[in-house]
Amino acid sequence: MSVRLEYRAAEGKLERPALAAELLALKVRVIVAPITPAALAAKQTTKTIPIVFAFAGDPVGSGLVTSFARPGGNVTGLASLSRS
């Protein structure tokens, strides 16, 4: 099995679904999004390819997942939750 990494950078424009569309055209098997806006852009682009977000402050509130118990869809990842 071989692995190929494809990188895309939003250059400060956090929500750029066109970048996710480029990855879809390359037929990637998974999208890793480092932050919430990138994951949201990817989520707008595909409902089938797995999307893994590296960090989200509130994945439920932002709309990345439906709930922690039943996230649904094709998005998963890590969240940092704390009580203030």
N, C-alpha and C positions, 0 to 999 in steps of 0.2 A: 504494500500500500504506500502511496506517496501523498505528501501533503504540500499544497501550494497556498501561500498566504497572499491575499490581495488587500492592499491598504488604500483607504480613501481618507482625505482630510477635508473638513468643511471650511477651513480657513476663516474661522470666526463666525461663520453663518451656521448656527447650530442646527437648524432644521432644513436640511437639503435632501428631500426625497429622491432627487435625481441621482445622488450618489448611491443610494440603495438600489435604484433601478439599474445602474451600471453593474452592480454586483449580481443582480438577478440575471442580467444578460450573459454573464459569465458562468451561470449555472452553479453558483456556490452551494455548498451543502449546509452551511451555518453562517449567520452574521453575528459578530461580536461587536456590541456597541458600548463604548466606554462610559457614556453619560446618558441621562434620561432623554434629552432632546434628540440625540442620535438614534436611540431605541425607538422613540415615537415616530421618527421619520421612516425607519425601517418597517415598523408595524403598519404604517400607511401604505407601504409598497407591497407587502406579501402577507398572506394568511397561512402559507404552507411551510416556508423555510423557517427552521428554528432560529430565534433571535435570543441571544444571551446578553443581558446588560451587566456591565461590570460594577456599576454603582447606581443606586436610585434612592433618594431620600424618602420618597413616598410613592411606591409603584402603584398602589391602589388609587390614591388621590390624583395622580398624574394620568391615569388611564392605561398604564402599561398592562396591568392585570386586573381581573374582576375582583378577586379577593385573595388573601393569603392562603386560606383553606382550599379554595378551588380557583386557581389562577386562570384556567381555561386558555384557549388559543395556543399560539406558538411562541409565546414570550416567557422567559424565565430569567432569573439572575439573583444578584445579591442586593440587599437593602440594609440601610443603617437606620435603626429606629432607637429613639431614646426619649425618656420623659424629661421635660424641662421643669 
